[in-house]
Amino acid sequence: MSAFLALASCAVHTEPLEETPAVFVEDPQASAPQIPFPDLAASNDKGFSIQGLAARSARMQQFVDEGDAAGVTGLLVKDGKVVQYDEFGIMRAETDAPIRADTIHRIYSMTKPITGVAMMMLYEDGAFELDDPITKYIPEFEGLKVLGQPDENGNPSYLEAERVATMRDLMAHRAGFGYGFDPTDSIAPGYAEAKVILYPDLPTYVDRLSEQPLMLLPD
Protein backbone atom coordinates (compact mmCIF):
# COMPACT_ATOMS: atom_id res chain seq x y z
CA MET A 1 0.00 0.00 0.00
CA SER A 2 3.04 2.21 -0.61
CA ALA A 3 3.66 2.49 3.13
CA PHE A 4 0.13 3.78 3.64
CA LEU A 5 0.71 6.32 0.89
CA ALA A 6 3.76 7.65 2.72
CA LEU A 7 2.14 7.51 6.15
CA ALA A 8 -1.07 9.19 5.08
CA SER A 9 1.04 11.90 3.50
CA CYS A 10 3.21 13.48 6.17
CA ALA A 11 4.00 16.24 3.63
CA VAL A 12 7.76 15.78 3.78
CA HIS A 13 9.65 18.62 2.10
CA THR A 14 13.31 18.26 1.15
CA GLU A 15 13.78 21.85 0.04
CA PRO A 16 12.52 25.12 1.57
CA LEU A 17 9.43 26.67 0.08
CA GLU A 18 9.86 29.99 -1.65
CA GLU A 19 7.65 32.83 -0.48
CA THR A 20 5.58 34.41 -3.23
CA PRO A 21 4.28 37.92 -2.46
CA ALA A 22 0.50 37.95 -2.35
CA VAL A 23 -1.27 40.57 -4.44
CA PHE A 24 -4.78 41.55 -3.38
CA VAL A 25 -7.28 43.47 -5.44
CA GLU A 26 -10.14 44.41 -3.20
CA ASP A 27 -13.18 46.24 -4.53
CA PRO A 28 -15.62 46.99 -1.71
CA GLN A 29 -18.32 47.73 -4.27
CA ALA A 30 -18.03 44.35 -5.95
CA SER A 31 -20.69 41.87 -5.00
CA ALA A 32 -19.67 38.46 -3.75
CA PRO A 33 -20.70 35.47 -5.84
CA GLN A 34 -24.05 34.09 -4.86
CA ILE A 35 -24.09 30.72 -3.15
CA PRO A 36 -27.33 28.77 -3.72
CA PHE A 37 -29.35 29.08 -0.53
CA PRO A 38 -29.30 25.76 1.33
CA ASP A 39 -32.55 23.87 1.57
CA LEU A 40 -32.30 23.02 5.26
CA ALA A 41 -35.67 21.31 5.20
CA ALA A 42 -34.20 18.77 2.83
CA SER A 43 -31.05 18.23 4.90
CA ASN A 44 -32.41 15.03 6.40
CA ASP A 45 -32.84 13.67 2.89
CA LYS A 46 -29.11 14.20 2.41
CA GLY A 47 -28.24 12.38 5.62
CA PHE A 48 -27.64 15.46 7.78
CA SER A 49 -29.57 16.55 10.87
CA ILE A 50 -30.50 20.15 11.65
CA GLN A 51 -28.77 19.74 15.02
CA GLY A 52 -25.61 18.45 13.40
CA LEU A 53 -25.47 21.30 10.91
CA ALA A 54 -26.03 23.83 13.70
CA ALA A 55 -23.18 22.26 15.70
CA ARG A 56 -20.91 22.49 12.65
CA SER A 57 -21.67 26.19 12.24
CA ALA A 58 -21.18 26.82 15.96
CA ARG A 59 -17.77 25.14 15.90
CA MET A 60 -16.66 27.24 12.94
CA GLN A 61 -17.81 30.39 14.74
CA GLN A 62 -15.85 29.22 17.79
CA PHE A 63 -12.64 29.08 15.74
CA VAL A 64 -13.08 32.80 15.01
CA ASP A 65 -14.28 33.79 18.49
CA GLU A 66 -11.30 32.11 20.15
CA GLY A 67 -8.78 33.59 17.73
CA ASP A 68 -7.75 30.35 16.05
CA ALA A 69 -8.66 31.87 12.69
CA ALA A 70 -9.46 35.39 11.53
CA GLY A 71 -12.03 34.15 9.06
CA VAL A 72 -13.63 30.88 8.04
CA THR A 73 -15.89 29.80 5.21
CA GLY A 74 -17.56 26.45 4.95
CA LEU A 75 -19.42 24.84 2.08
CA LEU A 76 -21.12 21.47 2.51
CA VAL A 77 -22.31 19.85 -0.69
CA LYS A 78 -23.82 16.44 -1.31
CA ASP A 79 -25.16 15.04 -4.59
CA GLY A 80 -24.54 18.40 -6.21
CA LYS A 81 -26.80 20.24 -3.74
CA VAL A 82 -25.65 22.84 -1.22
CA VAL A 83 -26.63 21.64 2.23
CA GLN A 84 -24.90 24.38 4.22
CA TYR A 85 -22.82 27.49 3.63
CA ASP A 86 -21.23 29.67 6.33
CA GLU A 87 -19.11 32.80 6.53
CA PHE A 88 -17.51 33.90 9.80
CA GLY A 89 -14.95 36.61 10.56
CA ILE A 90 -12.79 38.78 8.33
CA MET A 91 -10.51 38.26 5.35
CA ARG A 92 -7.91 40.90 6.29
CA ALA A 93 -7.07 42.53 9.61
CA GLU A 94 -5.90 45.78 8.01
CA THR A 95 -9.33 46.58 6.66
CA ASP A 96 -11.67 44.40 8.74
CA ALA A 97 -13.20 43.41 5.41
CA PRO A 98 -15.57 40.51 6.02
CA ILE A 99 -14.75 37.16 4.56
CA ARG A 100 -16.74 36.30 1.42
CA ALA A 101 -17.42 33.43 -0.88
CA ASP A 102 -14.71 34.60 -3.29
CA THR A 103 -12.03 35.19 -0.65
CA ILE A 104 -8.74 33.57 -1.67
CA HIS A 105 -7.27 31.34 1.04
CA ARG A 106 -3.69 30.18 1.21
CA ILE A 107 -3.89 26.47 1.99
CA TYR A 108 -1.04 24.13 2.88
CA SER A 109 -0.68 20.34 2.96
CA MET A 110 -3.16 19.60 0.22
CA THR A 111 -1.51 16.21 -0.22
CA LYS A 112 -3.36 15.15 2.93
CA PRO A 113 -6.94 15.29 1.58
CA ILE A 114 -5.80 13.69 -1.67
CA THR A 115 -4.08 10.90 0.24
CA GLY A 116 -7.12 10.59 2.53
CA VAL A 117 -9.38 10.01 -0.47
CA ALA A 118 -6.98 7.39 -1.82
CA MET A 119 -6.94 5.66 1.58
CA MET A 120 -10.73 5.60 1.77
CA MET A 121 -10.92 4.15 -1.73
CA LEU A 122 -8.63 1.35 -0.55
CA TYR A 123 -10.81 0.95 2.54
CA GLU A 124 -13.96 0.65 0.41
CA ASP A 125 -12.17 -2.03 -1.61
CA GLY A 126 -11.53 -3.98 1.59
CA ALA A 127 -7.76 -3.49 1.55
CA PHE A 128 -7.70 -2.76 5.29
CA GLU A 129 -9.86 -2.20 8.37
CA LEU A 130 -9.72 1.04 10.33
CA ASP A 131 -8.79 -0.75 13.55
CA ASP A 132 -6.04 -2.85 11.98
CA PRO A 133 -2.67 -2.23 13.66
CA ILE A 134 -0.26 -0.50 11.35
CA THR A 135 2.23 -3.30 11.98
CA LYS A 136 -0.05 -5.62 10.02
CA TYR A 137 1.13 -3.84 6.88
CA ILE A 138 4.49 -2.42 7.97
CA PRO A 139 6.04 -4.91 10.42
CA GLU A 140 9.09 -2.66 10.71
CA PHE A 141 7.02 -0.46 13.03
CA GLU A 142 6.78 -3.20 15.66
CA GLY A 143 8.13 -2.09 19.05
CA LEU A 144 8.34 1.65 18.35
CA LYS A 145 9.39 3.69 21.38
CA VAL A 146 7.99 7.02 22.47
CA LEU A 147 10.28 9.96 23.22
CA GLY A 148 10.03 10.93 26.89
CA GLN A 149 11.38 13.82 28.93
CA PRO A 150 15.18 14.26 29.01
CA ASP A 151 16.93 12.96 32.10
CA GLU A 152 18.84 15.19 34.52
CA ASN A 153 21.85 15.15 32.21
CA GLY A 154 19.81 16.16 29.18
CA ASN A 155 19.94 12.73 27.61
CA PRO A 156 16.79 11.52 25.86
CA SER A 157 14.58 8.94 27.50
CA TYR A 158 12.24 6.50 25.84
CA LEU A 159 8.92 5.02 26.88
CA GLU A 160 7.17 1.84 25.89
CA ALA A 161 4.08 2.51 23.80
CA GLU A 162 0.98 1.16 25.54
CA ARG A 163 -0.45 -0.03 22.24
CA VAL A 164 0.27 -0.11 18.55
CA ALA A 165 -1.26 2.68 16.47
CA THR A 166 -4.08 1.69 14.16
CA MET A 167 -4.93 2.69 10.62
CA ARG A 168 -7.63 4.89 12.15
CA ASP A 169 -4.99 6.64 14.26
CA LEU A 170 -2.78 7.11 11.24
CA MET A 171 -5.51 8.66 9.11
CA ALA A 172 -6.53 10.96 11.98
CA HIS A 173 -2.90 12.11 12.44
CA ARG A 174 -2.79 10.84 16.01
CA ALA A 175 -0.43 7.88 15.58
CA GLY A 176 2.47 9.79 17.14
CA PHE A 177 4.64 10.28 14.05
CA GLY A 178 6.24 13.66 13.51
CA TYR A 179 7.70 15.54 10.58
CA GLY A 180 11.21 16.13 11.80
CA PHE A 181 12.03 19.19 9.69
CA ASP A 182 10.95 21.68 12.38
CA PRO A 183 14.03 22.28 14.57
CA THR A 184 11.77 22.89 17.58
CA ASP A 185 10.36 19.35 17.38
CA SER A 186 11.74 17.06 20.05
CA ILE A 187 12.41 14.41 17.41
CA ALA A 188 14.23 16.75 15.03
CA PRO A 189 17.83 15.91 16.06
CA GLY A 190 17.33 12.18 15.51
CA TYR A 191 15.54 12.74 12.22
CA ALA A 192 18.33 14.99 11.00
CA GLU A 193 21.06 12.54 11.98
CA ALA A 194 19.28 9.64 10.27
CA LYS A 195 18.32 11.81 7.27
CA VAL A 196 14.75 10.57 7.52
CA ILE A 197 13.25 13.31 5.38
CA LEU A 198 15.95 12.95 2.73
CA TYR A 199 14.97 9.39 1.90
CA PRO A 200 15.79 8.27 -1.66
CA ASP A 201 12.97 5.74 -1.85
CA LEU A 202 10.05 4.44 0.18
CA PRO A 203 11.74 1.31 1.64
CA THR A 204 14.59 3.49 2.91
CA TYR A 205 12.08 5.91 4.41
CA VAL A 206 10.36 3.11 6.30
CA ASP A 207 13.67 1.71 7.54
CA ARG A 208 14.89 5.09 8.78
CA LEU A 209 11.56 6.06 10.31
CA SER A 210 11.22 2.76 12.15
CA GLU A 211 14.45 3.52 14.01
CA GLN A 212 13.07 6.81 15.37
CA PRO A 213 10.83 7.27 18.42
CA LEU A 214 7.29 8.56 18.23
CA MET A 215 6.61 12.09 19.42
CA LEU A 216 3.48 11.10 21.31
CA LEU A 217 1.64 8.07 22.50
CA PRO A 218 -1.31 7.12 20.29
CA ASP A 219 -4.51 8.53 21.83
N, C-alpha and C positions, 0 to 999 in steps of 0.2 A: 504493500500500500504506500510505497515511496516514503517510508518512515512517517506514516500518518500525514502525508503531504507536508513534509518538513515540520513536524510537530505542530500541526494545525497552523502553519505559517507564523513563525516567530518573527517574521519581518527582519531577517538578518541583513545588515548593510555592511559591505566591505569597504566602501568609500564614502566620505562625507557628502552630504547633500548640499548642493549649491542653493543659496538664497536668491530668489527672483523677486525684485521689487514689485509690490502689488500696485496696480493702477486702478483707481476707483472713479467712476463717472456717475455722480449722483444727481438726479434731477428730481427735486421734491415735488414738481408738478406732474411727473409721470405717474400714471396709474399702474398699480401692481397687477400682474396677470390674475385673472379670475380662476379660482379653484372651484370646481363643481361642488355645490353645497351638499354635504353628506346627508343621506337619507337615514337618520338615526332610527327611524321606526323599522327600517328593514335590516338593522344591524344583526338582529337575531338570526335572520335568514342567512347571513354570512358567517355565522358561528361566533359572533361577538355579543357580549352582554352590555347593556347600558352602564351597569356598575363598573365593569371592567374598562370600558372606554373612558369613563369619568376618572377612574384611578390612574389611567395612563396619562391623561391630561394633567391631573394634579401632580403627578411625579415630575413631569416636564416643567411645570410651573415652579416646583420646588428647586429644581436645578438652578433656575434663575434667581429665585428668592434667596437662596443660600450662597450665591456667588460662585457656583461651580461653572456657570456659563453666563455670558452676557446676553445671549439670545439663542433661542431654540425654535426650530420649526419641525413639525412632524406630519407626515402624510402616510395614512394607512389605506392601502388599496387591496381589494380582493376581487378576483374575477372581472377585472377592468372597471370596478365601481369604487368610488371614493367612499370609504366608511367613516373616516375621521381626518380632519385637518386642523392643526393648531399653530399659532404664532405666539411666542412669549419673548419679551425683552427687546433689546436693541441690537442693531447691526454694527454700530460704531459709537464708541464712548465720546469721541470728540464732538459729535453732533446730536447725540441722543436719538438719532433717527431710528424709528422702530424697525424691527426685522420684518421682511416681507417674503412673499412667495418666490421672488426672483433674486433674493439675496444670494451672493456667491459665497460659499463656505470653503475654507481650506481644510481638506480632509486628509489625514494620514492613514497608513496601514490598511489600504484597501485590498491588500492581498488576503486579509483575514476573512471578510465576507465571501470572497471568491472561493477560498479554501473551505470555508464552512459549508457552502453550497455543494462543493465536490464531496465533502465528507458525508453530508446528508444523502446525497445520491448513492454513495456506497452503502450507507445504512439501509436505505430503502431496498437495495439489491440484496440485503442480507449478508453483507461482507463482515459485519461486526455488530455486537450488541453494545449499548451505551454503558452498561456496567461491567463489560469485559475489562480485566486488568490490562494495562498497556504492555505488560511483559508477555502477554499471550502472543503479541505480534512483534515485539522487539525484546527478546530475552536478555539483550545486553543491559537493559535497565533494571534487572533484578538486583536487589540489595543496595539501591541508591541511598546515600546518606543525606542528612539535612544539615546545613551549616548552622552551628550554634553560636553563642556569644564567645568572644575571645577569652582566653584564660588570663590570669594575672600578668603573664609575661607578653601578652599580645598575640599569642599563638592561636590559630583557629581551632575550634572544637567542633566535633561532629556528633549528631544525634542519629539514633535509629528511627527510621520512618515507621509510624504505627501501622501503616497499611500501604499497599501499592496503589498508585493513582489509577483511575479508570479512564476509559475513553470519554466518558461524560466530563470528568475533571479536565481532561486535556482540551476538549472543545469549549469549555467554559473558562479557560485560562486560569485554572486554580489547581493545576497539577504540581506547582512548585518550581517549574523551570523558569530561568531568567533569560535575559538577552546577553548580558556580558559586555556590551560595548559602552555602557554608561559607567564612567570611572567611580561614581558614587555607589554603585551596586556592591554589595558585600562579596559577590562572587566574581567581580571583575578581574582581580589579580590572577586567579586560577584560570579563568577563561583566556586571559591574555597570554599567559605562559604556555597554555596548551594550544593556542591559536584555534580555538573552537570556531570562531566566526569567520576564519579564513580557510574553511574546509574546501578542498578541491573537488570532493564528490560526496554523495550522500552516505555511503558506508563509512568514510572517514569521519564525517560529522557525527554519526551515531557513536562510533568508537570514542571519539574525543569527549563528546557530551556525557557518555556513560561513566567517565572517570571523574566527572565534576559533581559536587554536592548540589542538592536542591536549595533554593533560597528559602522556601517555606514548606511546612508540612501540608499535604493535601487536606483541604477542609473536610 
